[in-house]
Amino acid sequence: MTILRALAALAASASIASMSGSAFAQRQPPSPDQRLERLERQVQQIQRQVFPRGRPADTAGFANEPAATQSSVVTLDQRLDALERQMADILRLSEENGNRLRTLESDLARARSDQEQRIATLEQRISEAVAAETAAPAVTPAADTPPKAATPKPPAAKPKTDAASTAGGPDPQEAADSGEDAYSEGFHLWEAGRYDEAISSLSAFVANYPRHRRLSYAKNLIGRALLDKGDARAAAKALLENYRSNPDGARAQDSLYYLGQSLMKLGQSGQACNAYAELESVYGSKVRADLKKQIAAAKTDAQCG
């Protein structure tokens, strides 16, 4: 029994020694050859799964080489590094393009907003111009009805013949004409600065003598009297009506000129330029020399282009 117990103890110690030796062997790191063999086995397994014959095609460049070599690993690392750099570049460019796109969208929205504001401003100006035309019929004189201009008022001290040559004063040779007398009365009232009385007198002449030769003179002088008394809007209306009713009248040109003067009083220099342009366009060389000088000065004052 003693011998059996000794043998059993020796066997147990031998078993423990072998187990500890095996555990120690397992704790040892694999050698490079072992690692290489293991990698080759793994690569071969992968090749058998990926490639039809268990190895890369000849065109892959590894037909006669081991499954994995140091140079191929280095090459693969380099290619991976290159791909990573390219991906980084692509991401950077994508972000830059996104920023540019957002900037373009912002600029487009701002330009669209500015354009809408400009259009709204233009529409408002057009509406205001239309409203002004409705309020003052002389805003845009029609091509066939240009506003008329009257000649400057002569000095009160000058004889009647001088007044007749400019503002349409009465002709002494026609003193016996009752219509002429009626017109002369209104003319002298205007000449004396009594504008309200002159307007009443001349309006009565127009009503009583609708076919008199002085009709264009009287209507033009009514407009001038209104302008002289400070009622530029009513003056513009009267002067325009005189021109439109009889463009061939003796004082149609003058009415166009003084229409421009009335519009200047109303602060409508652009429409005044239209009146002067209408005068020159319709009458051309027929415009009187004295009136041409007045038109030139008036265009300069209105800053007509």
Secondary structure, 3 states (H helix, E strand, C coil): CHHHHHHHHHHHHHHHHHHHHHHHHHHCCCCHHHHHHHHHHHHHHHHHHHCCCCCCCHHHCCCCCCCCCHHHHHHHHHHHHHHHHHHHHHHHHHHHHHHHHHHHHHHHHHHHHHHHHHHHHHHHHHHHHHHHHHHCCCCCCCCCCCCCECCCCCCCCCCHHHHHHHCCCCCHHHCCCHHHHHHHHHHHHHHCCCHHHHHHHHHHHHHHCCCCCCHHHHHHHHHHHHHHCCCHHHHHHHHHHHHHHCCCCCCHHHHHHHHHHHHHHCCCHHHHHHHHHHHHHHHHHHCCHHHHHHHHHHHHHHCCC
